[in-house]
Amino acid sequence: MSRLSPRGLSSSASALLFANPDGVGIPAELLNVIAIAVAYAGTAKLGFRMAIPPGNISVVWPPSGIALAAILLCGPGAWPGVALGSFIANSSFFSGITDPFSIDALGAASLIAAGSTLQALLGAALVRKFGGGVDFLRSAKYVITFVMIEILTCCVAPTFGVTGVCFGGFAKWWNFGPLWWTWWLGDATGVILLTPFLMAWSGFVRPRWNPVRVLEGAGLAVLSILAFQIVFGWPLQLPGITYPLPYVVMPFILWAGFRFGQRGMTLWILSLFVFALESTVNLRGPFTGAPAQAGLSSLQSFLGIVTVMGLVLASAIDDYRRADRELHIGYSLLEARVNERTADLAKANEILRNEIDERKRAEAISRSFEERFRVLVEGVKDYAILMLDHNGNVVSWNEGAKHVDGYEASEILGRHFSVFFPEEERKEKPGLILNSAIRDGRSEEEGWRVRKNGSRYWASVVVTALRDGDGTLLGFARITRDMSDQRRREEELRLLANELQRRLLELRIVNTELESFSYSVSHDLRAPLRHIDGFVDLLRNEIHDLLGEKSLHYLNVISDSAGRMARLIDELLVFSRMGRVEVRSTTVETEALVRESIRSLEMDAKGRKIDWRIGPLPIIQGDPSLLGLVFTNLISNALKYTRTRPEAVIEIGCAQDNDHEAGFYVRDNGVGFDMEYKDKLFGVFQRLHRSEDFEGVGIGLANVRRIVQRHGGRTWAEGAVDQGATFYFSIPRNSEKINRG
């Protein structure tokens, strides 16, 4: 990969065509080598136009400038491009003189290529180390260093090249000195002319549109071309013009350097080079002396001097402008910093004033607080608040302390606080309390204390250790409250709790006895009922033919009443057990529970047309078996009281669902009820319809209410006669409200 320019190039070859365009599947290094070789060989043709005998050595060699720029921008890895370009250029030159594939021609071309490559590598290395690298144009010092380095390093290629030309027989050894000088001058001129131009424009960024600058640039170009025409007599051949000194163009160097920087200067110098070179090659202008070598040598000197002067001038001006710009930036930054520091100082001053005012306010508040605290402490009657020194002696006394302990301030100040303890505790307990407060910061305890008159009271005492900012113990604060009344109430509550526990035990015994009694009663009642029902069946079977219709009706009534009594006893047993069964709380999917209840009542719904409407139901916490019994009773109730309808509509849904409780309802289009009697619905044996019309014993809804109440919920109903009924119940979200048994 080619190296990037520090000026922010996407690649160095964006200016010199040394890079690989996106999308081309050729390595970038190979493209760089090819581009450098093509550029080198192409500009070599321009240099060969200025070749002079003996040896046909060019007095101005632009490829040397391209070679150095390529190594600086692309790095040492670009040397194969320089070597290849030099070899191709010199081989093509020798092809016009002799067989290019001869040993002499190939050897000379190879030696020349080696010298050109070594010269470029050495020059680039020295410029990077001593001359500022690719940014050598940024200061006059680096420009001069660059010129001095290239004057020295340009000795390499002439030494290799002239040696190769002489060894190949293309020049005589006695001409080695003049040939070497001409070669060196050509390479040095090419480097000094072309390398700064390529380096200055390698990081080209399109400038902003500025009409004034464009007009000024156009004016400089037009006037410079006019001056070139006058000085060099090219490209137009105007008769009668005597050529003035070439240094007439110097004002334009100043114009380009002062107004357009290094890029403008290098572009202007390159234009001067083109005009001067073409006029001299065409034997026109001030450098057409005899012999041709003398004219071209003068041209080299002129161009070298002008180039060095222009580059140094432009660098100095750019350096000055950069320093001036940095000075302005620094001044702006300094001014901003001063303003910022001034603002900070003003803000700090304002903060300091505010802190002073705040401190004054805090001191005033503190004094006010201290005064209020003193008044508060003095006004407290229920608490004895006093201060102790580090030995436990009383140093302050309030009205509350006088009220609780009975001492006047004059009687207690200076005495040890052990005076408040009973006689049997005064020796050890006060010291233990103070040590505990020192160790833990505070000590809390309840115990008996003694008043001045000798009476005892139950006290709650807090002793707090007081320390300064350094942790030094200053004393203790002691707060005492008379808890005698509270202790007396606690004792009364304890006695009440014991009494409640005793009565609860008695209640459990009674409940156990009631359970045994209910079981015994249900068993003793069931046996006569079974006898009645059995003997009625026997009597009906034996004398069926002797009995009339009325007698048979009487027997049926006796049998039905016995069966109803048996069902009533069963329901009573279920109802009594419902209050004792343990409620097990778990997650309940109520929608699945409803569908299971409907399936269990399939026999009651068989043969009927029923429109079931089940809405979305929430998930709750509760006992699934008991809640299933709730839904079964309510749905069974709806089936019973819609029996007279051609199509029953039974709807089960969610009445409300929030963070506190979940509400449900079962609605039907049955016979309904009168709202005047709604309070009787959930009572035991309470029925609003005749048994002849609708069977039942009046305990199902009572069981519903008892189960819901065991879950901490509530039940209610709405309805109207012959317009259906809706039964509601709610279950709390908080499972802790469940009465588990």
Residue, then its C-alpha position, 0 to 999 in steps of 0.5 A: m500500500s502507498r503511504l498517506s500524506p500528512r496533509g490528509l490525502s486519501s492516498s499520495a497517488s491522488a496527486l501523482l497517480f500512484a494509487n489503486p482506484d477503488g474496484v480494480g483488482i490489482p495490488a496498489e503497490l503494483l499500480n504505484v510502480i507502474a504509475i511512477a515508471v510511466a511518469y518517469a519515462g514520459t517526462a524523460k522525453l522532455g529531458f532528452r530534448m535538452a540533451i547536448p553532446p558529448g554524451n547527449i546528457s540532458v542539462v535539465w532532467p525533470p524525472s529526478g524531481i518525480a523520482l524524489a517526490a514519489i519516494l517521499l510520498c509513497g515511501p521507499g517501497a516505490w523504488p522499483g517504479v523509479a528504477l523501471g522508469s529510468f531503465i525504460a527511458n534510457s533504453s529508448f534513448f540508446s535505441g536511437i544510437t545503437d542496438p538497445f539490447s546490446i550488452d553496452a546499452l543494457g549495462a549503461a541503462s542498468l547502471i543509470a537506473a541504479g544511480s537514479t534510484l539510489q539518489a532518490l532513496l538517499g535524498a528522501a531519507l535525508v529530507r525526512k531526517f533533516g529537512g522536515g519530510v513531506d512538509f519541507l515547504r512549511s518553513a524557509k529553514y527546511v527549504i534551504t535544508f532541502v536544497m542543500i541536501e539535494i545539491l549533495t545527493c544529486c552527485v549520486a546519479p551523475t557518478f553512476g550515469v557518466t560511468g555507465v556512459c563511458f563504459g558503454g563507449f557512448a562518451k570519452w573518459w576525458n569528458f568525464g568531468p564536463l559530463w558529470w557537471t552537466w548531469w549533476l546540474g540537470d538532476a539538481t535543477g529537475v529536483i529543485l523545480l519539480t519536487p516542490f511543485l508536486m509536494a505542494w499540490s499533492g494535498f490539493v483541496r478545492p478552494r472556496w469560490n472567491p471572485v476577487r482571488v480568481l480575478e487576481g490569479a487571472g491577472l497574475a497569469v496574464l501579466s506573467i505570460l506577457a512578461f515571459q513573451i517579452v523576456f523569452g520571445w516565445p511563443l510569439q516571434l515579434p520583430g524588433i524586440t530586444y530581449p531585456l535581462p531575464y530578472v525582469v520577471m522578479p516582481f512577479i515572483l514577489w506577487a506570487g509568493f506574497r499572495f498565493g503561497q507555495r502552491g501559487m509560487t510552484l505553479w508560477i515557477l513551473s510556468l516560467f520553466v516551460f517558457a524559458l525551456e521552450s524558448t532556449v530549445n528553440l534558440r530564442g531568448p536570453f539563454t541562446g548562447a554559443p555553444a548550446q551547452a553554455g546557454l542551457s547551463s545559464l538557463q539551469s543557473f537562472l531557474g535554480i536561483v529563481t526557484v530557490m529564491g521563490l521557495v524561500l520567499a513563499s516559505a517565509i511568507d507562509d511561515y509568517r502568516r502561519a505565525d500571525r494566524e497562530l498569534h491571532i488564535g493564541y490571542s483569541l484563546l488568551e482573550a477567551r481564557v482571560n474572559e473565562r477566568t474573569a467570569d470565573l472570578a466574578k462567579a467565585n466572588e458571587i459564590l463567596r458573597n452568597e456563602i458569606d450571606e448564607r453563613k450569616r443566615a445559618e448563624a442566625i438560624s443556628r442562634s434561633f434554633e438554639e434558642r428554640f431548642r432551649v425553650l423546647v427543652e425547658g418546656v418539655k414536661d413528659y421527658a427528663i432531658l439533662m446533660l452529663d459531663h464525661n464523669g456522669n455528673v449532672v450539668s443541665w436540668n429542665e422542667g421535665a426532669k423536675h417533673v419526672d424526678g422531683y429535684e430542683a436544679s439547685e438540688i441536683l446540678g453537680r451530683h452524679f446521675s447514679v442518684f436516680f437508680p435504686e440502691e441495689e443498682r447504684k454501684e455498677k449499673p451507671g458505669l455500665i451504661l456510660n461505658s456502653a454509650i462510649r463504646d456504641g455511641r448510645s445506650e438504651e434500656e428500661g428499668w426502675r428509677v427513684r424520685k426525690n421522694g423515694s418512690r419508684y417509676w418504670a423509666s425508658v432511658v437513652v444515654t448518648a455520648l457527645r463528641d467534638g469534630d476530633g472525636t473527643l468525648l465532651g459528655f453525655a445527653r440523657i433523656t428519660r421518660d416515665m413509662s409507668d402508665q404504659r407498663r401498667r397498660e401492657e400488664e393489663l393487655r397481657l392479662l387480657a391476652n391470657e384471658l383471650q387465649r383461655r377463652l379461645l381454647e374453650l371455644r375450640i373445645v366447644n367447636t369440637e363438641l359441636e362438630s361431634f354433636s352435628y355428626s351425631v345429630s346427622h346420624d341419628l336423624r338420617a336413620p329415622l328418615r331412612h326408616i320412614d322412606g323405607f317403610v313408605d316404599l314397603l307400604r306402597n308396594e304391599i297395599h298399592d291396590l287397596l289405596g286410593e289416589k289420595s292415600l298414594h299422594y299422601l305416601n308420596v308427600i311423606s317420601d318426598s319430605a323425608g328425602r328433602m330432609a335428608r338433603l337438608i341434613d347433608e347441606l347443613l353438614v357441608f355448611s358446618r364443615m366449610g367454616r373449619v376446612e383449611v384454605r390452601s392458597t395457590t395460583v388459580e386460573t379462573e377461566a379453566l375453573v369455570r369451564e370445569s364447573i360447566r362440564s360437571l353440570e352437563m347433566d343439568a344442562k342436557g337437552r336444553k338450549i343454553d347460550w354460554r358467554i364466558g369473558p376473559l377472566p384474571i388469574i388470582q390467588g386462592d383455594p382452587s377446590l373451594l373457588g370451584l365450588v363457588f362457581t359451581n353453585l352460582i352456575s347451578n343456580a343460574l341453570k335452575y332459575t332459567r329452566t322456564r326460558p326457551e333459551a337460557v343466556i348465562e354469562i360469566g365475566c370479570a366485574q373489575d380487576n385492579d391491584h387490590e381485588a379481582g371481581f367476578y359475576v354470573r348473570d342469567n336471564g332467568v326468573g330473577f328476584d325482588m331487590e327488596y329481599k336481596d339481604k336474604l339471598f345469602g342466608v341459610f335456609q333463605r329462599l325467595h321461590r317456592s320448593e314446588d317451583f324450584e328445588g333446593v334447600g337454601i344453603g348453596l348461596a350461604n356456602v358461596r358467601r362463607i367461602v368468599q369470606r374465608h378468602g377475605g372477599r365479599t358477595w352481593a347480587e342484583g336482579a329484577v322479577d322476571q328479568g334475570a339476576t346477577f351474582y357478584f363476588s370479589i377476591p383480594r389480590n393480597s393472599e395474606k387476607i385469606n382466613r386459612g382456618 
